[in-house]
Amino acid sequence: MSKVAIIGAGLAGSLLAVYLAKRGIEVDVYEARPDMRKVKIPAGRSINLALSNRGIVALREIGLDEYMLREAIPMYGRMVHTPEGEMKFLPYSGRKGEYINSISRAGLNCALMDEAEKYANVRIHFNKRCVQFDCKTGEAIIQDVENGETWKIKPDTLFAADGAGSVVRNSMLHGGVERFNFSQTWLEHGYKELHIPPDEKGNFQIEKNALHIWARHSFMMIALPNPDGSFTCTLFLAHKGENSFESLRDEEFLIEFFKTHFADALPLMPTLVEDFFKNPTGNLGTVKCFPWNVEGKALLLGDSAHAIVPFYGQGMNCAFEDCRILNQLIGEYGTDWERVFSIFAKTRKPNTDAIADMAEENFYEMRDAVTDPVFQRKRQLETLLEQKFPDYFSKYSMVTFREDLPYSVARDKGNAQDKFLMELCAKIKDISEVDLHEVMEKIRHLDRQSAYIYHENR
């Protein structure tokens, strides 16, 4: 029986443990943090997750989809809040049954760990940190976080699901793998978690089934619903300069800033001052690297291979897709790890690069474009097209609801569509002016061109 190690019991590591256990593989998972099912998780870094089709399919394969969806809250579109306090709803799709789900990161992680531990061949070791990986021997050094003791492990192979700051990737970068390519880019913006509680009766204070956006061009705030009637809010703001975290240096500046830019939200946030100055300010960055594998000794996946910013809601969904595709390859090639890892990396790399780029682009769309009348007309037109033509999918829908489409295909088709539709909507004042059949024929032509280019470049 093959014995493997997984570094990290987060979302990807825990899901992968279940997939491997179902194939009869012995799995030891090493997690630096304590067991989150037994300790209180600090506030401030959760950013509610948006679970969509790519993630749901993976959960379905391990039998957790129905359970997690019962715990989730459907979000059918974006509720855009203007500075004047007006609201406009922009649906995510024109088709029934296409929506994203607000879900607790901790709740999902706990459920995955519970599922993994149902298998006798899975052991999760908490407070055990990987501090070094030897790319030549395949040995890893594990440290007990509580007493500092260290020891070596040498599994048949190792999966690095240890996040954007991956120790395993760092070993590959610093001499472990020749010509290892690595890039890390930061947005000038950071984020801070805030809170809208339920009202006195435990009800939601704003629309429950929407992702709320206060888009203010150089910054924004979003809010996602929780089952207890509250909303987890995230303020995205530059680290320095005017209208920045640096400029909000005391309570007076903070309250004045919210009165000016988020006047409708301020009365709903009684703990704003406490939350703002207590919760940490997080960074937003993208990590790209290659190769992801050390022969058959180790494989990077999830954030350790391709950390992305959260603005397409695809970080977790992409990591789950990693696990699902890896599992398919194991089913096809068994534990020929070198072959599996090589095929996996070459298959996934173009697609994870594509979603990383789209996620960063979507930050500017959410922050700037959602209040643009041309963009809003485009979204109305896309919704109508999805209602009328079963074969039409907007770029957002291809990324979010089409798990059968690689991210790179969704990007290429979506970019061509977006360019055409934005140019069209800039020329009109109302979407009733357009002939939907003519628009659809043009989009089908663009799709055929994108498909031809994709197949030519494979």
C-alpha positions in Angstrom: 0.0 0.0 0.0 1.3 3.4 -0.9 2.0 5.8 2.0 1.9 9.5 1.4 2.2 12.7 3.4 0.1 15.9 2.9 1.5 19.1 4.3 -1.5 21.2 5.4 -5.0 20.2 6.6 -6.7 23.2 5.1 -9.4 22.9 2.5 -7.3 21.4 -0.3 -5.3 19.2 2.0 -8.3 17.8 3.8 -10.2 17.2 0.5 -7.2 15.4 -1.0 -6.9 13.2 2.0 -10.4 11.9 1.4 -9.8 11.3 -2.3 -6.6 9.3 -1.5 -8.2 7.4 1.4 -11.0 6.2 -0.9 -8.3 4.7 -3.2 -6.8 2.8 -0.2 -3.7 5.0 0.1 -2.3 5.5 3.6 -2.3 9.3 4.4 -0.5 11.3 7.1 -1.5 14.9 7.2 0.7 17.4 9.0 -1.0 20.7 10.1 0.9 23.5 11.8 -2.2 24.9 13.5 -4.2 23.4 16.4 -7.4 21.5 15.6 -9.9 24.2 14.7 -12.7 21.9 15.8 -11.4 22.2 19.4 -10.2 25.8 19.6 -11.7 29.2 18.9 -10.6 30.6 15.5 -9.4 34.2 15.6 -11.6 36.7 13.8 -10.4 38.8 10.9 -9.1 36.6 8.1 -12.0 34.4 7.1 -13.3 36.1 3.9 -16.5 34.0 3.4 -16.1 31.5 0.6 -18.2 31.5 -2.6 -18.8 27.9 -3.4 -19.7 27.3 -7.0 -19.9 24.5 -9.5 -16.2 23.5 -9.7 -16.1 23.1 -6.0 -19.5 21.5 -5.7 -18.5 18.7 -8.2 -15.5 17.8 -6.0 -17.7 17.7 -2.9 -20.2 15.6 -4.7 -17.5 13.0 -5.6 -16.8 12.5 -1.9 -20.4 12.7 -0.8 -20.4 16.1 1.0 -22.2 18.3 -1.5 -25.7 18.0 -0.1 -24.5 18.5 3.5 -22.5 21.6 2.7 -25.2 23.1 0.5 -27.7 22.8 3.3 -25.3 25.0 5.4 -24.8 27.5 2.6 -26.8 30.6 1.6 -27.6 31.1 -2.1 -26.5 34.4 -3.6 -28.3 35.0 -6.9 -26.4 38.2 -7.9 -24.6 41.4 -6.9 -26.5 44.0 -5.0 -24.7 47.3 -5.9 -25.0 50.1 -3.3 -24.5 53.6 -4.6 -23.0 56.4 -2.5 -26.5 57.9 -2.4 -27.9 54.7 -0.8 -29.7 53.4 -3.9 -29.4 49.7 -4.7 -29.4 47.9 -8.1 -29.5 44.1 -8.4 -27.3 42.5 -11.1 -28.1 38.7 -11.5 -25.2 36.3 -11.9 -27.1 34.4 -14.6 -30.2 34.5 -16.6 -30.8 30.7 -16.1 -32.6 29.2 -13.1 -30.4 27.3 -10.7 -27.2 29.2 -11.4 -26.0 31.0 -8.4 -23.1 31.0 -6.0 -23.2 29.9 -2.3 -21.9 31.8 0.7 -20.3 29.3 3.0 -18.2 29.3 6.1 -14.5 28.6 5.5 -14.1 27.1 9.0 -17.3 25.1 8.7 -16.3 23.6 5.4 -12.8 22.8 6.6 -14.1 21.1 9.8 -16.5 19.0 7.7 -13.7 17.9 5.4 -11.5 16.9 8.3 -14.4 15.0 9.9 -14.9 13.2 6.6 -11.2 12.4 6.2 -11.0 10.9 9.7 -13.8 8.5 9.0 -11.1 6.5 7.1 -8.8 4.3 9.1 -6.0 5.0 6.7 -6.0 8.8 7.4 -4.2 10.4 10.3 -4.2 14.2 10.9 -1.3 15.4 13.1 -2.0 18.9 14.5 0.6 21.4 15.8 3.1 19.7 13.5 4.8 22.0 11.1 6.9 21.1 8.0 10.0 23.2 8.4 12.1 21.8 5.5 11.9 19.5 2.5 14.8 17.9 0.8 14.1 17.8 -3.0 16.9 15.2 -3.6 15.9 12.6 -1.0 12.2 13.3 -0.6 12.6 13.7 3.2 10.8 16.3 5.1 11.5 17.7 8.6 8.5 18.0 10.8 8.5 20.1 14.0 6.3 19.8 17.0 5.0 23.4 17.4 4.4 23.0 21.2 7.8 21.5 22.3 10.1 22.3 19.3 11.1 18.7 18.7 11.9 17.7 15.1 12.0 14.5 13.2 12.3 13.3 9.6 9.7 11.6 7.5 10.2 10.0 4.1 6.8 9.0 2.5 6.4 7.4 -0.9 5.5 10.9 -2.1 4.5 14.3 -0.5 1.7 16.7 -1.4 2.3 20.3 -0.5 -1.1 21.9 0.4 0.6 24.4 2.7 -0.7 27.6 1.2 0.8 30.7 -0.4 3.8 30.7 2.0 4.6 27.0 1.2 7.7 25.7 2.9 7.9 22.9 0.2 7.8 25.4 -2.6 10.4 27.5 -0.8 12.7 24.5 -0.8 12.2 24.0 -4.5 12.9 27.7 -5.2 16.1 27.8 -3.2 18.2 25.3 -4.9 15.9 22.2 -4.8 14.8 22.4 -8.4 16.9 23.8 -11.2 15.5 26.8 -13.1 12.5 27.0 -10.8 10.3 29.9 -12.0 8.6 31.9 -9.3 6.7 35.2 -9.2 4.8 37.0 -6.5 2.9 40.2 -7.2 1.0 42.2 -4.6 -2.0 44.5 -5.1 -1.5 47.9 -3.5 -4.7 47.1 -1.7 -5.2 45.1 1.5 -8.3 43.9 3.2 -10.0 44.0 6.6 -12.9 42.0 7.9 -15.9 43.8 9.4 -19.3 42.8 10.5 -23.0 43.5 10.1 -25.0 41.7 12.8 -28.6 40.5 12.6 -31.4 42.8 13.9 -33.0 42.4 17.3 -35.2 39.6 16.0 -32.3 37.7 14.4 -33.2 38.7 10.9 -30.9 39.9 8.0 -30.7 43.7 7.9 -30.1 43.7 4.1 -31.1 41.4 1.3 -30.1 37.9 2.3 -29.6 36.2 -1.1 -27.0 38.6 -2.7 -23.4 39.5 -2.6 -23.5 43.2 -1.6 -21.0 45.6 -3.2 -20.2 49.2 -2.3 -18.0 50.0 -5.3 -16.1 53.4 -4.9 -13.6 53.2 -7.8 -10.3 53.3 -5.8 -11.7 51.0 -3.1 -14.8 48.9 -2.2 -16.6 46.9 0.5 -18.4 43.6 0.0 -20.7 41.7 2.3 -21.7 38.0 2.3 -24.5 36.5 4.3 -24.1 34.0 7.2 -26.7 31.5 8.5 -27.1 33.4 11.8 -28.5 36.5 10.0 -25.2 38.4 10.0 -23.0 39.5 7.2 -19.2 39.2 6.9 -18.0 42.4 5.4 -14.6 42.9 3.8 -13.2 46.4 3.2 -10.7 46.5 0.3 -8.6 49.6 0.6 -5.1 50.8 -0.4 -2.4 50.3 2.2 -1.1 53.8 1.9 -2.1 57.2 0.5 -5.4 59.0 0.4 -8.4 56.8 1.3 -6.1 54.1 2.7 -5.7 52.0 5.8 -2.9 54.3 6.8 -5.1 57.3 6.6 -7.8 55.9 8.9 -5.7 56.3 12.0 -8.3 56.9 14.6 -12.0 56.6 15.3 -12.9 60.1 14.1 -11.3 59.5 10.7 -12.9 56.1 10.4 -16.4 57.3 11.1 -16.1 60.2 8.8 -14.8 58.0 6.0 -17.8 55.6 6.4 -20.3 58.6 6.6 -18.9 59.8 3.3 -18.6 56.6 1.4 -20.8 53.9 3.1 -23.5 56.0 4.7 -26.2 53.3 4.3 -24.0 50.6 5.9 -22.7 52.6 8.8 -25.9 52.4 10.9 -25.9 48.6 10.4 -22.3 48.2 11.9 -22.4 48.9 15.7 -19.0 47.2 16.2 -17.3 49.0 13.3 -14.7 50.8 15.4 -13.8 47.7 17.5 -13.7 45.4 14.5 -11.6 47.8 12.4 -8.9 48.4 15.0 -8.9 44.9 16.4 -8.9 42.8 13.2 -5.7 42.5 11.2 -5.1 44.0 7.7 -4.5 41.3 5.2 -2.4 41.4 2.0 -3.7 40.5 -1.5 -1.3 38.8 -3.8 -0.8 36.3 -6.7 1.7 33.5 -6.7 2.8 31.8 -10.0 5.5 29.2 -10.2 6.7 26.2 -12.2 7.5 23.3 -12.2 5.1 22.1 -9.5 6.6 18.7 -9.0 9.9 17.2 -7.9 10.1 14.1 -10.1 7.8 11.7 -8.2 8.8 13.0 -4.7 6.5 16.0 -4.2 3.7 18.0 -5.8 2.5 21.5 -5.2 -1.2 22.1 -5.4 -3.8 24.7 -4.4 -2.3 28.0 -3.1 1.2 26.6 -2.8 1.2 26.3 -6.6 -1.1 29.2 -7.6 -2.3 31.6 -5.0 -4.8 34.1 -6.4 -6.7 37.1 -5.2 -10.4 36.4 -4.1 -12.3 38.6 -6.6 -13.7 35.8 -8.8 -14.6 33.6 -5.8 -12.5 30.8 -7.4 -9.5 30.3 -5.0 -11.1 27.4 -3.2 -13.0 26.1 -6.2 -9.8 26.1 -8.2 -8.0 24.2 -5.5 -10.8 21.6 -5.3 -10.6 21.2 -9.1 -6.9 20.5 -8.6 -7.8 17.7 -6.2 -10.5 16.3 -8.5 -8.3 16.2 -11.6 -5.4 14.8 -9.7 -7.7 12.0 -8.4 -8.8 11.3 -12.0 -5.1 10.9 -13.1 -4.4 8.6 -10.1 -7.4 6.5 -11.3 -5.9 6.3 -14.8 -2.2 5.9 -14.0 -2.2 4.5 -10.4 0.7 5.5 -8.1 3.2 6.2 -10.9 3.7 9.5 -9.1 6.2 11.0 -11.5 3.9 10.4 -14.5 0.8 11.6 -12.6 2.5 14.7 -11.4 4.0 15.6 -14.8 0.7 15.3 -16.6 -1.2 17.1 -13.8 1.1 20.1 -13.8 1.2 20.5 -17.6 -2.6 20.2 -17.7 -3.4 22.6 -14.9 -0.8 25.3 -15.3 -2.4 27.2 -18.2 -5.7 27.1 -16.5 -4.5 28.3 -13.1 -2.7 31.1 -14.8 -5.9 32.0 -16.6 -8.0 32.2 -13.4 -5.2 34.1 -11.6 -5.3 36.8 -14.3 -9.1 36.9 -14.4 -9.3 37.2 -10.6 -7.2 40.3 -10.6 -9.1 41.8 -13.6 -12.3 41.2 -11.7 -11.1 43.3 -8.8 -11.2 46.3 -11.1 -14.5 45.3 -12.5 -16.1 44.9 -9.1 -14.5 48.1 -7.8 -15.0 50.3 -10.9 -17.2 48.9 -13.6 -20.3 47.7 -11.7 -21.5 51.3 -11.4 -20.8 52.1 -15.1 -24.1 52.4 -17.1 -22.5 50.7 -20.1 -21.4 47.7 -18.0 -24.8 47.5 -16.4 -26.4 47.4 -19.8 -24.0 44.7 -20.8 -25.0 42.6 -17.7 -28.7 43.1 -18.6 -28.0 42.0 -22.1 -26.1 38.9 -21.0 -28.9 38.0 -18.6 -31.5 38.2 -21.5 -29.3 36.2 -23.8 -28.9 33.4 -21.1 -32.7 33.4 -20.7 -33.4 33.1 -24.4 -30.5 31.0 -25.7 -29.5 27.7 -23.9 -26.1 27.7 -25.6 -25.1 31.2 -24.4 -22.9 31.6 -21.4 -21.4 34.9 -20.3 -17.7 34.9 -19.2 -18.8 34.9 -15.6 -21.1 31.9 -16.1 -18.4 30.0 -18.0 -15.9 30.5 -15.1 -18.4 29.9 -12.3 -21.1 27.5 -13.6 -19.3 25.5 -16.4 -17.0 23.0 -14.6 -16.6 21.2 -17.9 -14.8 24.2 -19.4 -11.1 24.8 -18.6 -10.5 28.2 -17.2 -8.3 29.1 -20.2 -11.2 28.4 -22.6 -13.6 30.4 -20.4 -11.1 33.3 -20.5 -10.5 33.3 -24.2 -14.2 33.0 -25.1 -15.2 35.4 -22.4 -12.7 38.1 -23.4 -13.9 38.0 -27.0 -17.6 38.3 -25.9 -16.9 41.1 -23.5 -15.1 43.2 -26.0 -18.0 42.8 -28.5 -20.8 43.4 -26.0 -19.1 46.4 -24.3 -18.6 48.0 -27.7 -22.3 47.3 -28.6 -23.7 48.6 -25.3 -21.6 51.8 -25.5 -23.5 52.7 -28.7 -27.0 52.2 -27.3 -29.1 53.7 -24.5 -31.4 50.7 -23.9 -30.9 47.0 -24.7 -34.4 46.9 -26.3 -32.6 48.5 -29.3 -30.7 45.4 -30.2 -31.8 42.3 -32.1 -30.9 39.4 -29.8 -30.7 36.9 -32.6 -28.2 39.0 -34.5 -26.1 39.4 -31.3 -26.2 35.7 -30.6 -25.0 34.8 -34.2 -22.1 37.2 -33.7 -21.2 35.5 -30.4 -21.4 32.0 -31.9 -19.0 33.2 -34.6 -16.6 34.5 -31.9 -16.9 31.3 -29.9 -16.0 29.2 -33.0 -12.9 31.4 -33.5 -11.9 30.9 -29.9 -12.4 27.2 -30.1 -10.3 27.0 -33.3 -7.4 29.0 -31.6 -7.6 26.7 -28.5 -7.4 23.5 -30.5 -4.6 24.9 -32.8 -2.5 25.8 -29.7 -2.9 22.5 -27.8 
